[in-house]
Amino acid sequence: MPDTYDLEALRRVEFPWTTRGDRVYLNHASTGPLPMRARAALAIWTDWRGEPWRISDEMEFEVMDRARTHAARLVGAAPQEIALTTNTSHGINIAARCLPLRAGDIVVSSDREFPANVYPWMALEREGIIVNQIACTPAGLPDEERILAALERPRVKVLTLSWVSFATGYTVDLARLGRECRERGIYFVVDAIQGVGARVLDAPGCNIDILACGGQKWLLSPWGTGFAYIRRALAEQLEPREIGWLAVRGSRDFNRLVDYDFTWHDDARRFEVGTLPYQDLAAFCASMELLHEVSVARIATHVRSLVDAMTTRLREAGATVLTPAEAQRRAGILTVRVKNGQRVSEQLSAAGVVCGLREGAIRLSPHLYTTREDIDRALDVLVRAV
Ligand SMILES: Cc1ncc(COP(=O)(O)O)c(C=O)c1O
């Protein structure tokens, strides 16, 4: 398979606004734009929704099944290991509420996690569970050596981390951390929203137990879409704490609903709670189909080359790049410290460049359709500002 794809056709067909040239969008770490095929799927399902007799139960089940299949492929898993969720937080809550934890048990994490991966664990402190947030390095990056050392304590039951840090783009070594967790019988929970779609992932190969991912960023999907990966053995055993009528075995037979067979699905569907937004799932499917069509491996190569080019030019200009230089340590986010973040952000905006401002630093996040010309437009402003 060649490493490249037809960028020009991709932009014209799926992201036609790029051809106007008035905006360079480098903020996928915040919100991914919907490709045309997702917008079409939303429009079609919304039309049908206006005349609901045009949507059958089978169509609803089909779109859910397809979404699980595409999501599974993104993380190297089986569809039976995927529960559809409405955001990342939902997946983290499945982990925090369903993993067997008792008073005195320890949950290890890093101290600058995005709050979606903090509060669900902090809430457990009321039940006597201890949350141990390991301080980041002086450079503000997760300190993997200290995290690994913290796993040696006897009551550690969970390690929960972001795959890719929202503020710095630092990408943890999932394979190593997962291996160390498995050897110690510690559950490994991952907030993967900033990585999935921009990098290839083998969740089972990395010994991840539960992974949470929203669709709204790198998956270019509507708000209210997302999924959780729950390792097969856990998906078959863990007791859901939020109870959905679609989570049980007989739920697809609408003629026998009041038989009340309270037997969980024998897969991750047991964690799905009630009716989902089918029109959004249709768009979620369309966007994931685009990612698979282009191939996440190729997207990762493309995004890496853009981040490489930005890193080189910014470092040459003497900028303080917070994102590590090693390719294995980053995904699609590049964060650079500037003297006056607010002012530089306004200058970028005046040049038509949309990027993020996080913790005082400029965050640039290109994706599959971003060109070298796009990033040059951002860099021209940034190198003047450092
Ligand atoms: C690391 C990380 N986790 C989670 C989220 C969002 O969580 P949710 O999908 O629950 O809104 C974000 C960004 O908004 C994020 O950067």
The ligand as an ORCA input file, in Angstrom:
! r2SCAN-3c Opt
* xyz 0 1
  C      -7.900     13.929     26.944
  C      -9.334     14.325     26.816
  N     -10.283     13.540     27.354
  C     -11.589     13.828     27.230
  C     -12.007     14.962     26.549
  C     -13.466     15.227     26.375
  O     -14.290     14.382     27.129
  P     -15.794     14.104     26.677
  O     -15.726     13.383     25.356
  O     -16.364     13.296     27.763
  O     -16.464     15.429     26.560
  C     -11.040     15.831     25.994
  C     -11.367     17.077     25.286
  O     -12.372     17.700     25.287
  C      -9.675     15.484     26.129
  O      -8.726     16.255     25.580
*
